[in-house]
């Protein structure tokens, strides 16, 4: 699996498109509550993808993505990390 883009997804649909391209899937194959690791996303690909997003402004730690492995949860992490909402909710 290769990461599709280094851009931080701006919408949930953009996140799904990035994940399906990374996984070599069709858009319709990936559902919001699918476990990405059960679908074959490996730790090397995850680390590379999240590293690219972090370089582009996502501040969430890798552990957040590991603990919440669905596209829907990843969208919440990316969205909140970019807007600072996650920090506001915990502080």
Backbone bond lengths (Angstrom), bond angles and torsions (degrees), N, CA, C in turn:
res aa  C-N    CA-C-N  psi(-1)  N-CA   C-N-CA  omega(-1)  CA-C   N-CA-C  phi
1 X - - - 1.450 - - 1.515 109.60 -
2 X 1.315 115.56 135.96 1.450 120.14 178.44 1.517 109.05 -121.47
3 X 1.348 117.42 137.08 1.459 119.14 175.58 1.520 110.54 -59.73
4 X 1.310 115.03 139.75 1.457 122.21 -175.38 1.525 111.82 -78.66
5 X 1.304 117.59 -39.72 1.453 121.48 -172.84 1.512 110.32 -152.65
6 X 1.317 115.82 157.62 1.459 119.73 175.28 1.518 110.63 -95.95
7 X 1.318 117.69 -7.61 1.459 121.02 -179.95 1.521 110.21 -69.63
8 X 1.323 115.47 144.61 1.455 120.27 173.68 1.524 107.02 -77.49
9 X 1.324 117.79 126.80 1.472 119.62 179.49 1.528 111.56 -58.46
10 X 1.318 116.13 134.68 1.459 121.38 -179.79 1.524 112.92 -92.54
11 X 1.338 116.56 -16.66 1.461 121.48 -179.47 1.529 108.54 -139.83
12 X 1.313 115.89 165.43 1.462 120.00 176.42 1.525 110.34 -62.29
13 X 1.327 116.99 -40.64 1.471 120.03 178.76 1.526 111.18 -62.36
14 X 1.327 117.22 -37.59 1.467 120.20 177.56 1.528 110.58 -66.56
15 X 1.322 116.77 -37.63 1.464 120.33 175.90 1.522 110.35 -62.83
16 X 1.329 117.11 -46.50 1.463 120.41 177.83 1.525 111.06 -59.06
17 X 1.316 117.18 -41.93 1.462 120.72 179.72 1.528 110.71 -62.96
18 X 1.320 117.02 -41.59 1.461 121.00 178.10 1.520 110.47 -63.84
19 X 1.324 116.65 -44.74 1.459 120.33 -178.11 1.525 112.13 -67.98
20 X 1.324 117.37 -40.71 1.464 118.96 179.60 1.522 110.91 -67.56
21 X 1.325 116.88 -38.66 1.466 119.66 177.52 1.526 110.31 -66.22
22 X 1.327 116.40 -39.75 1.465 121.15 179.03 1.524 110.58 -63.21
23 X 1.332 115.66 -39.38 1.464 120.87 -177.44 1.525 113.00 -87.99
24 X 1.329 117.73 -5.20 1.460 120.69 -178.28 1.515 112.20 69.32
25 X 1.322 116.88 34.88 1.458 122.83 -177.89 1.524 110.28 -109.91
26 X 1.317 115.93 167.05 1.453 122.32 170.53 1.527 107.71 -85.31
27 X 1.326 117.23 149.77 1.464 121.26 -178.32 1.514 112.98 -52.80
28 X 1.338 116.75 -39.55 1.458 121.11 -175.98 1.531 112.53 -70.63
29 X 1.319 117.01 -15.87 1.462 120.80 -176.00 1.523 113.44 -79.85
30 X 1.311 117.92 -21.23 1.453 121.30 -175.70 1.521 110.12 -103.67
31 X 1.332 115.68 120.95 1.457 121.68 -179.64 1.522 110.15 -101.73
32 X 1.331 118.05 155.19 1.456 121.27 -177.28 1.524 115.14 -56.20
33 X 1.339 117.16 -29.60 1.464 119.34 -177.03 1.527 113.68 -105.15
34 X 1.341 117.65 13.75 1.461 121.08 176.59 1.522 110.42 -69.93
35 X 1.319 116.49 141.08 1.459 121.77 175.02 1.534 106.96 -82.17
36 X 1.313 115.92 114.88 1.459 120.69 -175.39 1.521 112.83 -63.59
37 X 1.318 116.90 -31.74 1.463 120.07 -179.88 1.529 111.11 -73.56
38 X 1.308 116.96 -34.91 1.463 120.40 176.18 1.530 111.06 -68.52
39 X 1.331 116.62 -23.77 1.465 121.26 178.32 1.525 112.11 -86.90
40 X 1.335 116.83 -1.84 1.454 119.60 174.35 1.510 116.97 110.37
41 X 1.329 118.38 2.44 1.457 119.22 176.53 1.527 108.29 -66.21
42 X 1.323 116.88 124.58 1.461 119.71 -177.46 1.531 110.59 -99.89
43 X 1.323 115.57 166.06 1.460 120.71 -173.85 1.527 112.40 -66.56
44 X 1.311 117.88 -32.38 1.469 120.47 179.18 1.530 109.88 -66.14
45 X 1.322 116.14 -46.89 1.462 120.49 178.75 1.519 110.68 -63.74
46 X 1.330 116.59 -42.40 1.464 120.59 178.20 1.521 110.47 -59.57
47 X 1.314 116.88 -48.67 1.460 121.03 -178.24 1.522 111.04 -60.77
48 X 1.323 116.90 -41.48 1.465 121.00 178.94 1.529 110.93 -65.12
49 X 1.322 116.89 -47.06 1.461 121.38 -178.75 1.527 111.33 -62.70
50 X 1.322 116.71 -48.75 1.465 120.18 -179.08 1.527 110.36 -66.11
51 X 1.315 116.96 -36.78 1.468 120.40 176.43 1.520 111.81 -59.85
52 X 1.326 116.09 -41.13 1.461 120.23 177.81 1.520 111.03 -66.53
53 X 1.325 116.35 -40.99 1.471 119.16 177.95 1.515 110.86 -66.04
54 X 1.315 116.57 -38.64 1.473 119.68 178.68 1.516 110.48 -63.48
55 X 1.329 117.44 -40.58 1.459 121.38 177.75 1.529 111.09 -63.12
56 X 1.327 115.84 -25.57 1.463 121.30 -179.64 1.532 112.55 -95.07
57 X 1.340 117.45 3.89 1.456 119.02 172.92 1.508 118.28 123.74
58 X 1.323 119.27 -6.06 1.469 120.78 177.76 1.524 107.92 -78.92
59 X 1.321 116.53 128.53 1.462 120.14 -174.95 1.523 114.15 -103.22
60 X 1.309 118.18 -4.05 1.466 121.56 -177.77 1.526 110.68 -66.36
61 X 1.325 116.83 141.14 1.466 119.67 177.44 1.529 111.78 -72.45
62 X 1.313 115.12 155.92 1.455 122.11 178.77 1.524 111.51 -54.49
63 X 1.317 117.09 -37.72 1.468 121.49 -178.54 1.525 112.02 -57.03
64 X 1.325 117.99 -34.34 1.469 120.45 178.72 1.529 110.92 -59.70
65 X 1.313 116.44 -41.87 1.464 121.15 -179.52 1.528 111.15 -70.89
66 X 1.326 116.55 -35.86 1.464 120.77 178.23 1.519 111.94 -66.76
67 X 1.322 116.45 -38.79 1.464 121.65 -176.99 1.520 112.88 -78.39
68 X 1.319 117.49 -19.83 1.465 121.96 -176.68 1.527 108.36 -130.40
69 X 1.338 118.03 80.65 1.469 121.81 -165.61 1.530 117.80 -88.63
70 X 1.316 119.46 24.84 1.466 119.31 178.43 1.524 110.19 -109.95
71 X 1.331 117.69 154.15 1.466 119.82 177.47 1.530 112.50 -55.55
72 X 1.317 116.57 -40.57 1.459 119.98 179.73 1.523 111.00 -60.52
73 X 1.327 116.90 -44.15 1.465 120.75 179.39 1.532 111.05 -69.61
74 X 1.326 116.52 -37.71 1.465 119.18 177.55 1.518 110.80 -63.53
75 X 1.331 117.01 -37.46 1.462 119.36 177.95 1.521 109.74 -62.46
76 X 1.325 117.46 -42.73 1.467 120.36 177.94 1.529 110.83 -60.15
77 X 1.329 116.37 -42.87 1.464 120.78 179.77 1.527 110.52 -63.23
78 X 1.325 116.72 -49.52 1.468 121.04 -178.51 1.519 110.38 -63.00
79 X 1.301 117.06 -48.71 1.471 121.58 -178.60 1.520 110.94 -60.48
80 X 1.333 116.91 -48.48 1.460 120.27 -177.72 1.522 111.96 -69.29
81 X 1.309 117.13 -35.72 1.456 121.13 179.58 1.524 110.72 -65.90
82 X 1.319 115.53 -40.15 1.462 120.38 -178.88 1.513 111.81 -70.53
83 X 1.320 117.48 -35.74 1.461 120.60 -175.33 1.523 112.54 -92.81
84 X 1.329 116.82 -11.36 1.454 120.39 -176.56 1.509 113.04 83.19
85 X 1.337 118.13 3.75 1.462 121.68 -178.02 1.522 111.18 -64.19
86 X 1.329 116.95 -35.11 1.459 120.15 179.20 1.513 111.07 -62.93
87 X 1.328 116.78 -41.62 1.452 120.43 179.16 1.519 110.27 -67.11
88 X 1.325 117.12 -37.94 1.459 120.28 179.75 1.518 111.13 -67.23
89 X 1.328 116.59 -35.43 1.465 120.62 -177.54 1.523 111.86 -72.02
90 X 1.339 116.94 -26.92 1.464 119.19 -178.23 1.504 112.50 -98.78
91 X 1.309 118.16 -10.44 1.468 119.18 -174.93 1.411 111.07 -119.34
